[in-house]
Amino acid sequence: MLTGTHFLQGNAACAEGAIAAGCRFFAGYPITPSTEIAERMARRLPEVGGVFIQMEDEIGAIAAVIGASWAGVKAMTATSGPGFSLMQENIGLAAMTETPCVIVDVMRAGPSTGQPTKPSQQDVMQAKWGSHGDYEVIALSPASAQEMFDFTIECFNLAEEYRVPTILLADGFIAHAWERVVIPPPEEIKVVERKGPEAPPGDRLDLVPPMACFGRGYRVHVTGLTHDERGYPQADSVEVQRRLVKRLCDKIRANADRIVKTKAFALDDAEVVVIAYGAPSRPALKAVKMARENGLKAGLLRLITLWPFPEKDVIRLSSHVKAFIVLEMNYGQLVREVERAAKGTAVTLLSKLGEELHTPYEILRALKEVC
């Protein structure tokens, strides 16, 4: 594993983070602006005893990742919006079969083919609601090349801890940024290993059951059908469906306080709070600092975890701030969650569509208008 200080592109940092987390299988299909992840994994995985495979399409890629995970290997794929759309049915399968895996989605402008080389945040709702049925995922949003490394490791750890597909929702700005990245020695990196069963299956499961992978001495049945605690299909049972879906959702919802992470700046006395994630959080911080230099009581709530949504942070702030300004490189997706949690506090969307990143001065103007 690489260690020390490096000058890396965000996508390269992501690949190194995956290897540091123990990823030893990558399946993918080239797509802008995530292709550099596959290219680096193709070179690096054989060096650490791993396997890289280019599949015929993104559907095959996520299917191979699910299969590799059930064979006992930490596995990942990387894509962008159109490929992410193709993966949705199998992401639902991963949620239903409680398959730990990591999907990196480097978002670009859509719909359809859209703008392949333009960054965006247009897959935020798709990450949560893209497949059918009730299920939960975890999604993190990096804002630097360093965080592409750090959050990829965190995605693997969360995937293993909660047996859930975990998504790194990056954007083209961050994925293609070349920045200083510090890679610690392996012994300083927290890595969560997969928990296997220690006894035969019983009639009940904990919220997050241990995973009996193929070839580890257990008879394993994996199905996307509604199944009981033993893994046997019970698609005609209302009660089995209720217990299964409730547990799949509750293992994330009940642990939301442990999973959710945000970063705060100058929130103690803030009257207007900027909410941002990913690349827009960088000019947002500069704008809030400029606003405070001009006597405006502004603050910043940066969302690291997008799903589960950090609603408690928004609810708490809504009790004493007079307005929120939400920055998004889309036409309004996560702002809907802010509006839901804001309890009547004014919410303004500052949107970018197919343009350059928000500038600090644009954000400052919006703050002045609200203040």
Secondary structure as the mmCIF struct_conf table of DSSP 4:
data_model
#
loop_
_struct_conf.conf_type_id
_struct_conf.id
_struct_conf.beg_label_comp_id
_struct_conf.beg_label_asym_id
_struct_conf.beg_label_seq_id
_struct_conf.end_label_comp_id
_struct_conf.end_label_asym_id
_struct_conf.end_label_seq_id
STRN STRN1 GLY A 4 GLN A 9
HELX_RH_AL_P HELX_RH_AL_P1 GLY A 10 ALA A 20
TURN_TY1_P TURN_TY1_P1 ALA A 21 GLY A 22
STRN STRN2 PHE A 25 GLY A 28
TURN_TY1_P TURN_TY1_P2 THR A 32 SER A 34
HELX_RH_AL_P HELX_RH_AL_P2 THR A 35 ARG A 44
HELX_RH_3T_P HELX_RH_3T_P1 LEU A 45 VAL A 48
TURN_TY1_P TURN_TY1_P3 GLY A 49 GLY A 49
STRN STRN3 VAL A 51 GLN A 54
BEND BEND1 GLU A 56 ASP A 57
HELX_RH_AL_P HELX_RH_AL_P3 GLU A 58 TRP A 70
TURN_TY1_P TURN_TY1_P4 ALA A 71 GLY A 72
STRN STRN4 ALA A 75 THR A 79
HELX_RH_AL_P HELX_RH_AL_P4 GLY A 81 MET A 96
TURN_TY1_P TURN_TY1_P5 THR A 97 GLU A 98
STRN STRN5 CYS A 101 ALA A 109
BEND BEND2 PRO A 111 PRO A 111
TURN_TY1_P TURN_TY1_P6 SER A 112 THR A 113
STRN STRN6 GLN A 115 PRO A 119
TURN_TY1_P TURN_TY1_P7 GLN A 122 ASP A 123
HELX_RH_AL_P HELX_RH_AL_P5 VAL A 124 TRP A 129
BEND BEND3 GLY A 130 ASP A 134
STRN STRN7 ILE A 138 LEU A 140
BEND BEND4 SER A 144 SER A 144
HELX_RH_AL_P HELX_RH_AL_P6 ALA A 145 TYR A 162
TURN_TY1_P TURN_TY1_P8 ARG A 163 ARG A 163
BEND BEND5 VAL A 164 VAL A 164
STRN STRN8 PRO A 165 ASP A 171
HELX_RH_AL_P HELX_RH_AL_P7 GLY A 172 HIS A 176
STRN STRN9 TRP A 178 ILE A 183
HELX_RH_3T_P HELX_RH_3T_P2 PRO A 186 GLU A 188
BEND BEND6 ILE A 189 ILE A 189
HELX_LH_PP_P HELX_LH_PP_P1 VAL A 192 PRO A 197
BEND BEND7 GLU A 198 ALA A 199
BEND BEND8 ASP A 203 ASP A 203
BEND BEND9 LEU A 207 VAL A 208
TURN_TY1_P TURN_TY1_P9 PHE A 214 GLY A 215
BEND BEND10 ARG A 216 TYR A 218
BEND BEND11 GLY A 224 LEU A 225
STRN STRN10 HIS A 227 HIS A 227
TURN_TY1_P TURN_TY1_P10 GLU A 229 ARG A 230
BEND BEND12 GLY A 231 GLY A 231
STRN STRN11 PRO A 233 PRO A 233
TURN_TY1_P TURN_TY1_P11 ALA A 235 ASP A 236
HELX_RH_AL_P HELX_RH_AL_P8 VAL A 238 ARG A 253
TURN_TY1_P TURN_TY1_P12 ALA A 254 ASN A 255
HELX_RH_AL_P HELX_RH_AL_P9 ALA A 256 ILE A 259
STRN STRN12 THR A 262 PHE A 265
BEND BEND13 ALA A 266 ALA A 266
TURN_TY1_P TURN_TY1_P13 ASP A 268 ASP A 269
BEND BEND14 GLU A 271 GLU A 271
STRN STRN13 VAL A 272 ALA A 276
BEND BEND15 GLY A 278 GLY A 278
TURN_TY1_P TURN_TY1_P14 ALA A 279 PRO A 280
HELX_RH_AL_P HELX_RH_AL_P10 SER A 281 GLU A 293
TURN_TY1_P TURN_TY1_P15 ASN A 294 GLY A 295
STRN STRN14 ALA A 298 LEU A 303
BEND BEND16 ILE A 304 ILE A 304
STRN STRN15 THR A 305 TRP A 307
BEND BEND17 PRO A 308 PRO A 308
HELX_RH_AL_P HELX_RH_AL_P11 GLU A 311 SER A 318
TURN_TY1_P TURN_TY1_P16 SER A 319 HIS A 320
BEND BEND18 LYS A 322 LYS A 322
STRN STRN16 ALA A 323 GLU A 328
BEND BEND19 MET A 329 GLN A 333
HELX_RH_AL_P HELX_RH_AL_P12 LEU A 334 ALA A 341
BEND BEND20 ALA A 342 ALA A 342
TURN_TY1_P TURN_TY1_P17 LYS A 343 GLY A 344
STRN STRN17 ALA A 346 SER A 351
BEND BEND21 LEU A 353 GLU A 355
HELX_LH_PP_P HELX_LH_PP_P2 GLU A 356 THR A 359
HELX_RH_AL_P HELX_RH_AL_P13 PRO A 360 VAL A 370
#
